[in-house]
Structures are given as C-alpha cells and as structure tokens.
Amino acid sequence: MKPAPGLRRQIIQSLAVMALGIICLSVIGTYIFYAFAVTYLPGSISDTMVPSRLELVWIVCTIIAALSMAVFVAIRLSRRLITPLNSVAHSLREVAQGKLDARAPLDPQAMGETAQLVRDFNAMAERLQSMTREREFWNAAIAHELRTPVTILRGRLQGLAEGVFSPSTELFEGLLRQVEGLNHLIEDLRVLSLNDSGHLEVQRSNVRLADELGSVLQAFATPLAEKGFHLQQALDAELLVQCDAVRIRQALMALLENALRHADPGNLWVRLERVGDDCQLSVEDDGPGIDSALVADIFDAFRRGDPSRSRKSGGSGLGLAVVRAIIEAHGGQAFCQVSAQGGSRFVLSWPLQP
C-alpha cells in the first residue's frame, strides 16, 4: 500500500493548484473573452480606462469564479485537517471523563499526519484501557492471594484467643508457615514493582556459577526425590559468569519449585552452559507440557497454565514473573520451549559480560 503524502506536501499542492487555476482563469479566460468580444461584439469593448458594461460583467464573473475556487479548496483542506482534530479533541475529553473505550473515527479523506494522529490516539487509548484492565486484574489477583493466608492466620489466632485451640508446637509452626508464605509473596511483589519501575538492581561479580547453583540443587534433591523426580544436572564447572549469584539462585529455586508443583514425576534436567557470548541456564521436565497458546504469556504475573491446579498446589502465580524480572535485570531474556520429551524447557539466557 502506497503511503499517503505528507500534510505539508498536500497543502502546498492544493494551494499551488488553486493559484494555477485562478491564474489560468484570469489570463486565458480574459484572452478568450476579448477574442470573442472583438469578433462577435465589436462595440462592447471600451476604448477608455473605464470598463464597459460587458467588461464589468466579465470582471464580476471572474472574481466570483476565483472566490468559488478558493472556497472549494479551503473547505476540502479544512475537512481533511479540522475534522480529524475535532474528532481527537472530542475523544480526548471523553477519555478525561473516564470513558476509556472512546475512539476517534478515522475520516477516509484525512491527510497524512492528521490521519496518523487519529491512529496514534486510538492506539494510545487502547493501551490505556488495557493497562487499566491489567491493573484491575492485578488488584483482584493480589487480594485473592492475600486472602487465604490472612484468613487462616485470623482464624487460628482468634481460636487461640478464645481458647478454642490449645497452644502447641504444631499450631505455631503452621502459623509460621503462613507468615513465611506472606513474606515470600510480598518479596515477589517488591521485585516485580522494582523491575517495572526500572529500579531492580543486581550486584554483579565474577563467580563460578556451577558452584552457586550446585548448593541449590543439593537443597532440592530430597524434595524432588520424594516427589519421584530424577534430577539430572549438566553444569559447566569452568564457566565464569558476571552476575548476581544470589538473584540467579533465586531464579533457579523458582523454576525448581515450579517443576515440583506442576511437572509430572520423571527426569528433570538442569543445564548450565555457554551459548555464544551468553550464559544459558535451563530446566527441562518430561511433562505434561504447556499449551502452545499459553507459552508466550507463561512468564506474566498471575498467568497460570492451569489455574485450578496452581491454586490447589499453593502457587501464587508470581514465581515465573520474578524469574523473568531477574534475568531482564541482567540484560537477558527468559522463554519457554517444548522439550523433546514433550514437557517444558524453561531457558534463562543473559550476556556473560554486561
């Protein structure tokens, strides 16, 4: 599709065509008028500076024709310029009043920049409406995640205060687990908020990342084995990486917790390797895999492949979003692939040197 000419070019062309038309009307039309008058009405032409009646009629007709041409061009220009601007202004007032679904209609005759202005405004309004929906979704999701532990804490503490429950080590350990869950949720929300505002900082240092990740795998070895997972690791022991080891360990823990909750028991591969100039950490399971329609959004906050299963297993829906935030803070990217075994392969890739 050929792009529409720019607004300046179209205005210049319109004014040039109008001026040329008026000149042609005045010069060529006058020549034809006098040629006709001299040939067929020889006595109608004045020999003095005062125009004859016929000449006055011609002058008035010429002025009216020139004015009509100018008004016609002005109306066309104003329609192409003012109509889209008025449409945007009206829609802006509606958006300011809270009507986020307001859109400016695009006049087919709108020119270059004005047409682009309408399209840009509509895109901005769509983005604003989407962000508002996303904020409402976040508020509802956070309220849902906070409600369960707070309700449990309130019920247990009220029961203790009223003597319904007897103080015991098991009861206090349960309360402590709820508090730790709340603290984990708050920390995840803090990390995501810092990342969204561009203030998530990482403390980089040169480390043998295999040693750092080995301690995480050792800590998860027992819970993984109890769930029926066979942990397979291939860590490049000689790979020196400039990164925030604490944050990378946090990301790996989130991926392993995700596997514990959602993957089927079987082989679980953890690999650390160099790919070109990047460091690549991956966690791969045997199944059940993720629907291809959900893969692109799997790292978004509160986006669950199977919501009922996630909530039943205790996931908050923030783990993978935190993983992506950490890797993006390292200048890398996180993505999910379908593994050769039909499961999921979560890959974290970031530059060896920032």
C-alpha positions in Angstrom: 0.0 0.0 0.0 1.4 3.4 -1.1 1.8 5.7 1.9 -0.2 8.9 1.8 1.7 12.1 1.1 2.7 14.3 4.0 0.4 17.1 5.3 2.8 19.8 4.2 3.1 18.4 0.7 -0.6 18.1 0.3 -1.2 21.7 1.5 1.4 23.0 -0.9 -0.1 21.0 -3.8 -3.6 22.2 -3.0 -2.6 25.9 -2.8 -0.5 25.6 -5.9 -3.4 24.0 -7.9 -5.7 26.8 -6.6 -3.3 29.6 -7.6 -2.7 28.0 -11.0 -6.4 27.6 -11.6 -7.1 31.3 -10.7 -4.2 32.4 -13.0 -5.5 30.3 -15.8 -9.0 31.6 -15.3 -7.8 35.2 -15.3 -5.3 35.1 -18.1 -6.6 32.5 -20.5 -10.2 33.4 -19.7 -9.6 37.1 -20.3 -7.9 36.3 -23.6 -10.8 34.2 -24.7 -13.3 36.8 -23.6 -11.7 39.7 -25.5 -11.2 37.4 -28.6 -14.9 36.6 -28.5 -16.0 40.2 -27.8 -13.8 41.7 -30.6 -15.0 39.1 -33.1 -18.7 39.0 -32.3 -19.5 42.2 -30.3 -17.1 44.8 -31.6 -18.9 47.7 -30.0 -19.0 46.3 -26.5 -15.3 46.9 -25.7 -14.4 50.3 -24.0 -11.6 52.4 -25.5 -11.0 54.2 -22.2 -9.9 53.3 -18.7 -13.5 52.9 -17.7 -14.7 49.3 -18.4 -17.8 48.8 -20.4 -20.9 47.1 -19.0 -19.8 43.8 -20.6 -16.3 44.1 -19.2 -17.8 44.7 -15.7 -19.9 41.6 -16.0 -16.8 39.6 -17.0 -14.8 41.1 -14.1 -17.5 40.2 -11.6 -17.9 36.7 -13.0 -14.1 36.2 -12.8 -14.0 37.3 -9.2 -16.9 35.0 -8.3 -15.3 32.1 -10.0 -11.9 32.7 -8.3 -13.6 33.1 -4.9 -15.6 29.9 -5.5 -12.4 28.0 -6.4 -10.7 29.3 -3.2 -13.7 28.4 -1.0 -13.8 24.9 -2.5 -10.1 24.3 -1.8 -10.4 25.8 1.7 -13.4 23.6 2.5 -11.6 20.5 1.3 -8.5 21.4 3.3 -10.4 22.2 6.4 -12.3 19.0 6.2 -9.1 17.0 5.9 -7.5 19.0 8.7 -10.1 20.1 11.2 -12.4 17.1 11.2 -9.8 14.6 12.4 -8.5 17.2 15.0 -12.0 17.8 16.3 -12.6 14.0 16.5 -9.4 13.5 18.5 -10.3 16.5 20.8 -13.8 15.1 21.4 -12.4 11.7 22.2 -9.8 13.2 24.5 -12.5 14.9 26.5 -14.3 11.5 26.8 -11.1 9.8 28.0 -10.5 12.5 30.5 -14.0 11.9 31.9 -13.2 8.2 32.4 -14.7 6.7 29.1 -11.6 4.7 28.2 -13.4 3.0 25.4 -13.7 6.3 23.4 -12.1 6.1 20.0 -11.7 8.8 17.3 -13.3 7.8 13.9 -10.8 8.0 11.0 -12.1 10.0 8.1 -11.2 8.3 4.8 -10.2 11.8 3.5 -7.9 12.7 6.4 -4.4 13.6 5.2 -1.0 12.3 6.2 -0.1 13.5 9.7 -3.7 14.1 10.8 -4.7 10.5 9.9 -1.6 9.3 11.7 -2.6 11.4 14.7 -6.0 9.7 14.8 -4.4 6.2 14.6 -1.8 7.1 17.3 -4.6 8.4 19.6 -6.6 5.3 19.2 -3.6 3.1 19.9 -2.8 5.2 23.0 -6.4 4.9 24.2 -6.4 1.1 23.6 -3.1 0.8 25.5 -4.5 2.9 28.4 -7.6 0.8 28.6 -5.5 -2.4 28.5 -3.3 -1.0 31.3 -6.4 -0.2 33.4 -7.8 -3.7 32.9 -4.4 -5.1 33.8 -4.3 -3.0 37.0 -7.7 -4.2 38.0 -6.7 -7.8 37.3 -3.6 -7.3 39.5 -5.6 -5.8 42.3 -8.1 -8.7 42.2 -5.3 -11.3 41.9 -3.3 -9.9 44.8 -6.4 -9.7 47.0 -7.1 -13.3 46.2 -3.6 -14.4 47.1 -3.5 -12.5 50.4 -7.0 -13.5 51.4 -6.3 -17.2 52.1 -3.2 -16.9 54.4 -4.7 -13.9 56.2 -8.0 -15.8 56.8 -6.1 -18.8 58.2 -4.0 -16.6 60.5 -7.0 -14.7 61.7 -9.0 -17.9 62.4 -6.1 -19.6 64.2 -5.3 -16.5 66.3 -8.9 -15.9 67.2 -9.2 -19.6 68.2 -6.2 -19.2 70.4 -7.6 -16.0 72.0 -10.9 -17.7 72.7 -9.4 -20.9 73.9 -10.8 -23.0 71.0 -7.3 -24.1 70.2 -4.7 -25.2 72.7 -1.2 -23.7 72.2 1.1 -26.3 70.6 4.3 -26.5 68.6 2.4 -27.8 65.6 0.0 -24.9 65.7 2.7 -22.3 65.9 4.7 -24.0 63.1 1.6 -23.8 60.9 1.1 -20.1 61.7 4.8 -19.5 61.0 4.4 -21.2 57.6 1.6 -18.9 56.7 3.7 -15.8 57.7 6.6 -17.1 55.6 4.2 -17.5 52.7 3.0 -13.9 53.1 6.6 -12.7 53.3 7.5 -14.6 50.1 4.5 -13.1 48.3 5.4 -9.6 49.5 9.0 -10.0 48.4 7.9 -11.3 44.9 5.6 -8.3 44.6 8.5 -6.0 45.6 10.8 -7.5 43.0 8.2 -7.1 40.2 7.4 -3.5 41.2 11.1 -2.6 41.2 11.6 -4.2 37.8 8.5 -2.4 36.3 9.9 0.9 37.6 13.4 0.2 36.3 14.9 0.2 39.8 15.7 -3.5 40.2 19.4 -3.6 40.8 21.8 -6.6 40.6 25.1 -6.8 42.4 27.4 -8.4 39.7 30.5 -10.3 40.5 32.6 -12.9 38.7 31.6 -16.3 40.0 31.8 -19.9 39.1 28.1 -20.2 38.7 28.1 -24.0 38.8 29.2 -24.0 42.4 26.4 -21.5 43.4 23.8 -23.5 41.6 25.1 -26.8 43.0 24.1 -25.7 46.5 20.5 -25.0 45.3 20.3 -28.4 43.6 21.6 -30.1 46.7 18.9 -28.4 48.8 16.2 -29.5 46.4 17.5 -33.0 46.0 15.4 -34.6 48.8 12.0 -32.9 48.0 12.5 -33.7 44.3 13.3 -37.3 45.1 10.3 -37.6 47.4 8.0 -36.4 44.5 9.5 -39.0 42.1 11.9 -36.8 40.2 15.3 -38.0 38.9 17.5 -34.9 39.0 20.0 -34.8 36.1 22.5 -32.0 36.0 25.0 -30.8 33.5 26.7 -27.7 34.9 29.8 -26.3 33.2 32.1 -26.2 36.2 34.7 -23.9 34.5 32.2 -21.3 33.3 32.9 -17.9 34.9 29.9 -15.6 34.8 29.5 -12.0 35.8 26.1 -11.9 37.6 24.3 -11.5 40.9 24.7 -15.0 42.2 22.0 -14.5 44.9 19.4 -13.5 42.3 20.3 -16.3 39.9 20.0 -18.8 42.7 16.6 -17.3 43.5 15.6 -17.7 39.8 16.7 -21.4 39.8 14.8 -22.0 43.0 11.6 -20.6 41.5 12.0 -22.9 38.4 12.5 -25.9 40.6 9.5 -25.0 42.8 7.5 -24.6 39.6 8.6 -28.1 38.5 7.7 -29.6 41.9 4.2 -28.1 41.7 3.3 -28.7 38.0 5.6 -31.3 36.3 4.9 -35.0 36.2 7.5 -37.1 38.1 10.3 -38.3 35.9 13.6 -36.9 34.7 14.4 -33.2 35.5 17.3 -31.8 33.6 19.2 -28.7 34.9 21.8 -27.4 32.5 24.3 -24.5 32.7 26.3 -23.8 29.5 27.8 -21.2 27.4 26.0 -20.4 24.1 28.0 -17.9 22.1 28.5 -14.9 24.2 25.7 -15.8 26.6 25.3 -17.9 29.7 22.3 -20.2 29.4 20.6 -21.9 32.3 17.7 -24.3 31.6 15.3 -26.5 33.5 13.6 -29.3 31.5 11.0 -31.8 32.6 9.2 -34.8 31.0 5.7 -33.3 31.0 2.9 -32.7 30.9 4.0 -29.6 29.0 2.2 -26.2 28.4 -0.4 -25.4 25.9 1.2 -23.6 23.0 -1.4 -20.8 23.3 -0.1 -20.1 26.8 3.6 -20.3 26.3 4.0 -16.7 25.2 2.4 -15.4 28.5 3.7 -18.0 30.9 6.2 -15.5 32.4 3.5 -12.9 33.1 2.4 -12.4 36.7 -0.7 -14.4 37.8 -0.8 -16.2 34.4 -1.3 -19.8 35.1 -1.4 -22.6 32.6 -3.9 -24.4 34.7 -5.4 -22.0 37.3 -7.2 -24.6 39.4 -4.2 -26.8 39.6 -1.9 -23.9 40.5 -4.0 -22.7 43.4 -4.5 -26.3 44.6 -0.7 -26.7 44.7 -0.2 -23.4 46.5 1.4 -21.4 43.8 1.0 -17.6 43.9 1.4 -17.2 40.1 4.4 -14.8 40.7 7.3 -17.2 40.5 8.0 -17.2 36.8 7.3 -13.4 36.6 10.1 -12.9 39.2 12.4 -15.2 37.2 11.9 -13.0 34.1 12.4 -9.8 36.1 15.7 -11.1 37.5 17.0 -12.1 34.0 15.9 -8.9 32.4 17.8 -7.0 35.1 20.9 -8.9 33.9 20.2 -7.8 30.3 18.9 -11.1 29.2 15.6 -12.9 28.4 13.6 -15.8 29.7 11.5 -18.0 27.5 9.8 -21.4 27.4 10.0 -24.1 24.8 8.5 -27.6 24.2 11.1 -30.2 25.2 12.0 -33.2 23.1 10.3 -35.4 25.7 7.0 -33.5 25.4 7.5 -31.5 28.5 8.6 -27.9 29.1 12.0 -26.4 28.9 12.5 -23.1 30.7 15.5 -21.2 29.4 17.3 -18.2 31.1 19.9 -16.5 28.9 21.9 -13.4 29.6 25.3 -12.0 28.5 28.4 -13.3 30.1 29.7 -9.8 30.2 27.2 -6.9 30.8 
